[in-house]
Amino acid sequence: MNPTERLDLRKSRRVLLQAVVTIQTILPDGRLGRVQAFTSVVNAHGGLLQCTLKLVTDQRILLIKPNSGMELGCRVVRVEGPKSALYEIQFSLRPILDIYPNDLWLISAFWLLAGS
């Protein structure tokens, strides 16, 4: 491979998607926390979102579509911020490597319908 060629190792294509989701997680004090968040980029394996709640790497979260109640279990991969009172959260779907082709329709449906 030519060194100037870009090697793209992504498992799936990124899509710009601004959608409202609810994050549900267990807070450090043991209480159940729920907060509204906004996605910015998603793919079949995870994405980026912004929220006001400070999360930590490896924290388990549940993304919920407010209109339908559809849920996706996720894990926090990276946290940056806050910037303008919002944290940028990179998340991956759980389990990380156990997404089977038959399940990709469900994940696609979640993101495609997120704005509706």
N, C-alpha and C positions, 0 to 999 in steps of 0.2 A: 504494500500500500504506500502510496506517495505520502510523505510526511505532511504535505499541505492539505491533503484530503481530510475531511472531518469524519470521524468515526462516531456514528450515532448509536449508542447502546440502549436507548429507551425501549421499553417493552411495548409501549403504546403511545399514540400521538397525543400531544397536549392540545387542549381546546380552551380558548378564552370563554369563560362563562361566569357572569355575575348573577348569582342566585342567592336567595335568602334561605338559610337553614338554621335549625336550632341545634346547639351543642348540648348534650347531656353528659355529665361526668360526676364522679365522686370527688368531692373537694378534700383537701388535706385534713380537715377537721371531721371527715366522715359523713358530712351532709351531702345530699344530692343537689348538684348545681345545674341550672339550665340558663342559657344565654343565647340571644340571637347573634348570628354570624353571617358573613357574606363571602361566598366563594369568588375567586378571581381566575384561577386556572385549574382545570381538572383533566384527568385521564382515567383509563380503566383501572389504575392501580392506586390512585390517590389524588392529591392536589394541594392547592394553597387556599387559605381563607384568612379573613381578618375578623377579630373579635375583641371585646373589652376584657375578657377573662384571661388571666395569666395561667397558661398551662405549662407543663414540664415535659421534657423529652421522655418517651416511652409511656406516657399517660394514655390510658384507654379512654376513648370518647365514643359517643354515639351521635351520628349526624341524623337529624330527623327533618323531613320535608314538612313544613307547617300545614300545607293544604291537604296532604294525603295521609300523613302519619308514617309514611314509608321510612324505614330505618336502615342505616349502614354502620356496622361496627368498624372503628378505625383506631389507629395508634398514632400519637404525635411523634413526628420524626425530628422536627426542628422548630425552635421558637425564636423570633426576633422582635425587638421593640421593648417598650412601646414607642410608636410614632404617632403623634396626634391622638393619643389615648387608645390606639389600637395595636394589638399584637398581631404579627404575621405568623401564621401557623402552617407548617408543612405537615401533611398527614398521609398515611398509607392505609389502605384497606386491610382489615384483618380477615383471615390470616394472610401474612405478607406474600408468601409464594404459593399459596394453595387456591389460587383462582383458576377454576377450570373453565374451558371454553363454553360449557353449558351455562355457566353463571354470568358470563359477560353480558348477556342480554339484560339481566336484572340490573347490573351496574349501569349499563347504557341507559336503560329506562329511567333509573333514578336521576341521572344527570340531565337527560333530555326533558324530563318532566319537572325539573327543579324550578323552573321559572313559571310554571302554570299553577 
